[in-house]
Amino acid sequence: MIINFNTINSQEFKPFKSGEWLKYRISYSGWLKAGEATMVLTNDTLDNKEFYHVVAIGKTVGPINWFFKVNDRYESYFDKKDTSPYKFIRSINEGGYTKNLSIYFDHNLEKAIIHNIKTNKKTEKHISANSHDLISIIYYLRRNFNFRDIDSNNEITINTFFDYQNNKMKMKYLLTEVINTTFGKVKCFKIKPYVQSGRIFKKKESLTVWVTADKNRVPIRVKANLAVGSIRVDLEAFSGLNNSFEIQFL
C-alpha cells in the first residue's frame, strides 16, 4: 500500500545543517550503560571541493571496558546537494580487533578505491549505482525518505558499499507512533532495517529504529536484539538542529 506523505523536494527540505551535534547513550540489556556515541556535522573542503563532513565516534564506558573495550571512529564526506559519498573513513578498535580503511567513491565510473592503511594496500572495486556508505545513508534518508517511494510491502531498498562489498540495504516502515523520551513525548516513524543474522544479530529483523517525524528526521532511538543480550541507543543531547524539535503535549 502507498501511504500518503508530504511531498519532499530535497533542495527545499533541509533537515540538517552544519553545526548539528547529536549525543547518544548506549545501554546493554536495557539497564547497564555500556557506551556513548556522538555525531557532528560540519562544512569541510577536500580536494578543493566543498562537502558536508560527519564524524561519528562510539566508545564503551564503565565496567564493560574491563572485558570488551570499543573505540570506533567513522567519517564521511558527502555531497551537499545529493548526499552521495566522496570519502569514507573507518578506524575501529573493538576488543583488540582493529581496522583502518579509507574509501574514495567515483560515482561516474562506478568504482571505489579502498586504502587499507594498516597494510598500505589499495584495492579497486566496482560499486552499484547511487551507493552510500554507512554514514551518508543516514543523511540521505533524513533528506529524501518519502513514503511514496516504498513498495507494496512498505519497504525501500538502497545500495550501500561497505568492507569491500556491495550490499542492498532494505528497510521496512512499520508505523508512526508517539514514544516517551528524555525530552518528552515525541512523534516518530518506526522503521526496521534488515540486517545480516549470525555472529552479532539474532535474526535479520533484530534492528528497529525510531526517527523523529518533525522536519529534522533525527534518529532518536535504536533497539537491537543481539546474539547475546540486547542494545538500546537513545538520543540524550543535541544542539545545532536546523528546525524546531517537536514535543507532543497531548
N, C-alpha and C positions, 0 to 999 in steps of 0.2 A: 504494500500500500504506500501511496505517496502522501507525506504529511505536509500540510500547508505551513509555510515558514516565511518569515520576512525575506524579501529579496536582498541579496548581498552583492554589492559592487565593490570588489576588493580594492579599488582605487579610492573609494569614499569611506568604506568601513574600516576603521582604524582601531583595533582592539588593543594595540600596544604601541609604545614609543620608546625612544632611547631614554635611559634612566630608570626603567622599570626594575624593581628588585623584589624577589619573592623568596621567602624562607619557609622551609617545611620541617616538621617534626616527624621522625620515623619511629614507629613503635613495633615491637615484636610481640606476637600473640596477644595483642590488644591492651597490654598494660606496661611492659618494660620499654622505657625509652632506649632505643638502640642506635639512633643516629640523627643527623640533621643534614639538610641539603639547602643550597641556595642557587638561584638562577638570576644572573644580572645581564641586562640587555643594554648595549651601548652602540653609538655610531663609531665606525672604525674605517681605516683605509688599509688596503692590502694590494700590492702590485699596482699601485696608482688607481685603484678602483674603490668606490665607497660601498660599504656593506653595513648591515646590522651584524653585531658580534655578540654572541651569547657565551658566557662562561657558567657552566653548571658544575658545582662541587658537592660531592656527597662523602660523608665520613661517619664512622661509628663513634659513639661516645659512651662513657661509663663502663660498667663491668664487662660488657660484651667485648671490649678491646682486649681483655685478658686472654681470650681464646680465639678470636677471629677479628683482626683489625682491618678496616677498609678505609682507603683514602683514594677516591676517584675524582678525576677532573675530565670534563668533556667540554669541547669548544666547537662552535660552528660560526662560520662567516657565510651569510646568505644574502641574496639579492633583496633590496628594499622593496622592489615592485612585485615580484612573483614568489619570493621566499625560496627560490631554488638555491641549493647549497653550492658554495665555491670551494671552501676548505673545511674539513672536519678533523678534529684532534681528539684522540682518546689516550689518556695517560692514567693507568689504574694500578693499584696495589691492593689486592684482595686476599688477605691471609697469606701473604708472601708470593702470591701469583701476580706477576707484573706484565703489563703490555703497554707499549708506547708507539702509537701509529699516527700518521697524518695522511689524509686523503684529499687529493685535488680532484674536483669534478670538472669534466669538459662535456657539457650537455650537447653541444653542437656535434661533436664526434662520438657522443655516447660512450665515453670511456672514463675510467677513474685510475689515477696513479697513486698507489699505496706505498708509502715510505715507512718501512719498519725501522724505527730509529734505533732500537736495540741491536739489530744486526746490520744496520745501514744498507738494507736491501730494498730495491724498488721493484714493484710489480704493477703491470698494467692489466686492467680488467674491463671487459665490456659491461656497460650499465644499461638498464632498461630506461626507456624514455620517461622524463619527468621524475627521476628518482630523488629521494630525500635521504638525509642522514637521520640519526636518532634524535637530534635536537631540532633541526629545521622543520621536521614533520609536525612538531608541536605548534610552531608558529604558523605553518601553512594551514593547519586545521583551525587554529584560532581565527584566522582571517577568512578562510574560504569554506569551512564546513557548512553545507547547506542541505537541508532535508530533501530538497528537490533532487539531489544527486544520489540518494540512496536507492537501492534496488527493491524488489518486491519483498525481500526478507529483512528490510530495514538495515541493510549492510552497505558499506562502502569499502573499496579496496584501493590502496595507494602503493606505488612502487617505492622500495627502500633499498639501500645498499649498505651493508654492514659486515665487517670482518671478511672481506674478500668475496662476499656473496650477494647476489640479487635476491630479494625477498618481496613477497606481496603481503603487505600488512592489511589484514581485513579487520574491520570493527563493526559492531552492531549497536545501533541506537535502541535502547530499552524503553525509556520513558523520561518524562520531565517531572521532577519532584522537588519538594522543599525539604532541606536537611538542616539539622542543628549543627552549628559550627562554633568556633571560638568567637566569631564576630556576631553571632545571632543566627536567625533563620535565613537561609539563602536558597533561592530557586536555582536548580541545576539541571543540566542534561546528564543523564546516566548512560554511560557508554561502556561497551565490553569489547576491548581489543582481544583478538585471538592470539595466543602465544603458543610456543612450542612446548609440549609437555615432556617431562623427562627429569633431568637432574635437578632443575630448580623449581618448576611449577608442577603441581599435581596433574593438571589437565589443561587443555587449550582454552577452557573457559575460566581459568583461575584468576584473571585480572579484571577489575572493574574500576572505572574512572568517573568521577563527577566533575563537570565543568560548569562554571557559573553561566547562567542563562542571560546575564546582562551583556553590555557592549564590550566588556573586557575578555570574556571567554577564558577565564583563568582556571587551570586545573586546581581544584580546591581539596580533593580527597582521592586517594587511591587505596584499594584493598587488593591484596594478593594472597591466595592460598598456595603455600609453598609445599615442597615435598616433605618438609619438617616444619610445622608451625605455620604462622601467617604474619604478614607485614601490613601495617596500616600507615599511610602517609597523609598528613594533614597540614594545610597551609596555616601557619601561625603568625606570620607578619608579612607586611608588604609596604611598598612605597613606590611612588612614581607611576601609578596607573594612569592610562590615558583618558579613562572615563570614570564616572562615579561608580563606586562599589555598592551594589543594591542590596539592602537588607529588607526582608519581609517582616512587617509589623503585625500582620494578622495571622 
